[in-house]
Amino acid sequence: MKLNKIEHIGIAVKSIEEALKYYENILGLKCYAIEEVQDQKVKTAFLKIGETKLELLEATSSESPIAKFIEKRGEGIHHIAFETDKIEETLNEIKNKGIRLIDETPRKGAEGLQIAFLHPKSTNGVLTEICSK
C-alpha cells in the first residue's frame, strides 16, 4: 500500500460563510472552491495551505452525517484524508489487515475524487478517508 500525502483535513462547521471569516480574514487563507455533494447532504469549501487542503463541511440536511456529528460533538475536525493512486487495492489491503471499512467500494466525493471511509472504531477514534483522483 502506498499513501502519497495528506489530501485534506475535513472540518465540520455549522456555517461555511461564518467559518470562512476566520480562515480567510484571520489566517489569510483563500477559499478556492465551494461545492455541494447532494448524495452526502453536505456543502464543502476548500482552502489550501502548502500542499494540504482544508475542507469545511456544512450539512445541507438534518439527516446529514455532518449534522449528526455537530449535534454529538460540536464543530471541529471531522476526518483526515489520505491520497492513494490505487484506491481499490488500498482498501483491500486495509481490510485484509483487519480494519473495518465504512465504504467497501469507493464512491464519488467532492472535487471529483473517489473516496471511501474507514470506521473510527478500527482507527483509534479517527475517521479516516482514503481518496484517489
C-alpha positions as CSV (number, residue, x, y, z in Angstrom):
1,M,0.0,0.0,0.0
2,K,1.3,3.5,-0.8
3,L,-0.2,6.7,0.5
4,N,1.0,9.8,-1.3
5,K,0.1,12.6,1.1
6,I,-2.5,14.0,3.4
7,E,-5.0,15.1,0.8
8,H,-7.1,17.2,3.2
9,I,-8.4,17.6,6.7
10,G,-12.2,17.7,7.0
11,I,-13.6,20.2,9.5
12,A,-17.3,20.2,10.4
13,V,-18.9,23.7,10.6
14,K,-22.4,25.0,11.2
15,S,-21.9,27.6,8.5
16,I,-19.3,27.8,5.8
17,E,-19.9,31.5,5.4
18,E,-19.2,32.2,9.1
19,A,-16.2,29.8,9.3
20,L,-14.6,31.4,6.2
21,K,-14.4,34.7,8.1
22,Y,-11.8,33.0,10.4
23,Y,-9.9,31.1,7.8
24,E,-9.7,34.0,5.3
25,N,-9.7,37.1,7.4
26,I,-7.7,35.9,10.3
27,L,-5.4,33.2,8.9
28,G,-5.2,34.7,5.4
29,L,-6.1,31.6,3.5
30,K,-8.3,31.8,0.4
31,C,-11.3,29.6,-0.4
32,Y,-10.8,28.4,-4.0
33,A,-14.0,26.2,-4.4
34,I,-17.4,25.7,-2.8
35,E,-19.3,22.6,-3.9
36,E,-22.4,20.7,-2.9
37,V,-22.3,16.9,-2.7
38,Q,-26.0,16.1,-2.8
39,D,-25.9,12.4,-2.1
40,Q,-23.8,13.1,1.1
41,K,-26.1,16.0,2.1
42,V,-23.1,18.3,2.5
43,K,-21.7,21.6,1.2
44,T,-17.9,21.9,1.1
45,A,-15.5,24.7,0.9
46,F,-11.8,24.2,0.1
47,L,-8.8,26.2,1.2
48,K,-5.2,25.3,0.6
49,I,-2.1,25.7,2.7
50,G,1.1,24.3,1.1
51,E,0.1,21.0,-0.5
52,T,-2.6,20.3,2.1
53,K,-6.2,21.3,1.8
54,L,-8.7,22.1,4.5
55,E,-12.3,21.0,3.6
56,L,-15.0,22.8,5.5
57,L,-18.1,20.7,5.7
58,E,-21.6,22.2,6.3
59,A,-24.7,20.0,6.5
60,T,-27.4,20.6,3.9
61,S,-29.9,18.4,5.8
62,S,-30.6,17.5,9.4
63,E,-30.1,13.9,8.2
64,S,-26.5,14.6,7.1
65,P,-23.7,12.8,8.8
66,I,-22.2,16.2,9.4
67,A,-25.3,17.4,11.1
68,K,-25.3,14.4,13.4
69,F,-21.5,14.9,14.1
70,I,-22.0,18.5,15.1
71,E,-25.0,17.6,17.2
72,K,-23.0,15.0,19.1
73,R,-19.5,16.6,19.2
74,G,-19.9,20.2,18.1
75,E,-17.8,21.8,15.3
76,G,-14.3,20.7,14.7
77,I,-12.1,18.2,13.0
78,H,-14.2,15.5,11.4
79,H,-11.7,13.4,9.4
80,I,-8.3,13.2,7.8
81,A,-8.0,12.1,4.2
82,F,-5.0,10.3,2.6
83,E,-4.4,10.2,-1.1
84,T,-3.5,7.0,-2.9
85,D,-3.1,6.2,-6.6
86,K,-5.0,2.8,-6.4
87,I,-7.9,3.2,-4.0
88,E,-9.4,-0.3,-4.6
89,E,-6.1,-2.0,-3.9
90,T,-5.5,0.2,-0.8
91,L,-9.0,-0.6,0.6
92,N,-8.5,-4.3,0.0
93,E,-5.1,-4.2,1.8
94,I,-6.5,-2.2,4.7
95,K,-9.5,-4.6,5.0
96,N,-7.1,-7.6,4.9
97,K,-5.2,-6.1,7.8
98,G,-8.4,-6.2,9.9
99,I,-9.6,-2.6,9.6
100,R,-13.3,-2.1,9.4
101,L,-14.5,-0.2,6.3
102,I,-17.5,2.1,6.2
103,D,-17.3,2.0,2.4
104,E,-16.4,-1.3,0.8
105,T,-16.2,0.3,-2.6
106,P,-15.2,3.9,-3.5
107,R,-17.9,6.5,-4.1
108,K,-17.9,9.9,-5.7
109,G,-16.8,12.8,-3.4
110,A,-16.1,16.5,-3.7
111,E,-13.6,17.7,-6.4
112,G,-14.3,14.6,-8.5
113,L,-12.4,12.3,-6.1
114,Q,-13.2,8.7,-5.5
115,I,-13.5,8.3,-1.7
116,A,-14.0,5.6,1.0
117,F,-14.1,5.9,4.7
118,L,-12.6,3.6,7.4
119,H,-14.5,3.1,10.6
120,P,-13.1,5.1,13.6
121,K,-13.6,2.2,15.9
122,S,-10.8,0.5,13.9
123,T,-8.5,3.5,13.6
124,N,-8.0,4.7,17.2
125,G,-11.1,7.0,17.0
126,V,-10.0,8.9,13.9
127,L,-12.5,8.9,11.0
128,T,-10.1,8.2,8.0
129,E,-10.8,8.8,4.4
130,I,-8.9,7.2,1.5
131,C,-9.2,9.1,-1.8
132,S,-8.0,8.9,-5.3
133,K,-8.2,11.1,-8.4
